[in-house]
Amino acid sequence: MSEKDLHYALKIYLSDPGKIHKLIDGRSFQILSMGRLNVHEGPDFLDIAILINGKVIIGNAEFHLKSSNWSQHQHSQDDRYRSVILHIVCDNDIELNENFGTLLVDIESLIKIKEQALNQNKHTIDLLSTEELQNYALIRLLRFTSNAQKIVNTNNLGESIKILTQMFLARYLEKRNRRIYDIEKTEKMIAAINKTAYLDFVLKIASNERFSIADEMVKLTKIKIAEEGLAMRREIILNVVLPLALTQADETNRIGLFVWYWTTRSAHSYGLLKRRFPNIPQNFIWQQQGMLEYIREIEHRNLYISEAINSYSIGGVLRFLKWGNINE
């Protein structure tokens, strides 16, 4: 099969954001978003996002059967390839001295995925889930974290968690019209949030303490803030605690927080998403977050991560986010 024949198979092969990959130089990384397949001239995948050494790097990716194809095609002399951060190859036949990482993939696995898709005579996964869902899940997390960073820039962590909780509850009640959470109950949550283990969690992250982030997140779901239910606590952890913690995390804890986001299973399904996307699973938090952001973004027309970063000024706010060059 040609490189072009394997593009779709490669997207499926690399589409699990919770999977840890290794570059040929030994560095571990996650592919947070495979971006979009480029049908025009230039790199094969645009707006790919990877997490490496605690940093989110946005750029493009190129796929070759052999690493030597990079030189044969003279990509180093082509400006369109200067933003490549990941070179994906099936055979690393030569070492390249370029500002990207090289990932070696098994060609037999790609062929098997391709053949399965052909036998079924259709794509095995919905278009949104394969090409866009991770992209939107990442946009949502970075957008929330950018908002949290702006609050932190002018407030201490105790005040920041109160402000972010207040902002989240205002959005939550406006969209869902949940009468169970009246003004009195929401005010109790806002007043109490900075006296709970939720703030303690963020303070431990800010102090670079080492602990199991997944275990601590589970413990938080069991600690009441005021009179709220379990579902509300999970929403606050996801929409307030996680973004705020990311603003304070060092490289090690930032990786742990991202891993939690991409690997934690959802506790329940959203009826809205079931009706809107009946064929897309809600097995993981990131899947739900991706669908929610997709609904929002199609109205704003920020369809790709690079557009969202510019639109929301995320790049100028988050110190761990950068464009291009995986080796800096």
Buried (B, 14 or more C-beta within 10 A) or exposed (E): EEBEEBBBBBBBBBBBBBEEBEBBEEEEBBBBBBBBBBEEEBBBBBBBBBBBBBBBBBBBBBBBBBBBBBBEEEBEEEEEBBBBBBBBBBBBEEEBEBBBBBBBBEBEBBBEBBEEBEEEEEBEBBEBBBBBBBBBBBBBBBBBBBBBBBBBEEBEBBEBBBBBBBBBBEEBBEEEEEEEBEEEBBEBBBBBBBEBBBBBBBBBBBEEEEEEBBEBBEEBEEEEBBBBEEEBBBBBBBBBBBBBBBBBBBEEBBBBBBBBBBBBEBEEEBEEBEEEBEEBEBEBBBBBBBBBBBBBBEEEEBBBBBBBBEBBEBBEBBEBBBEBBBEE
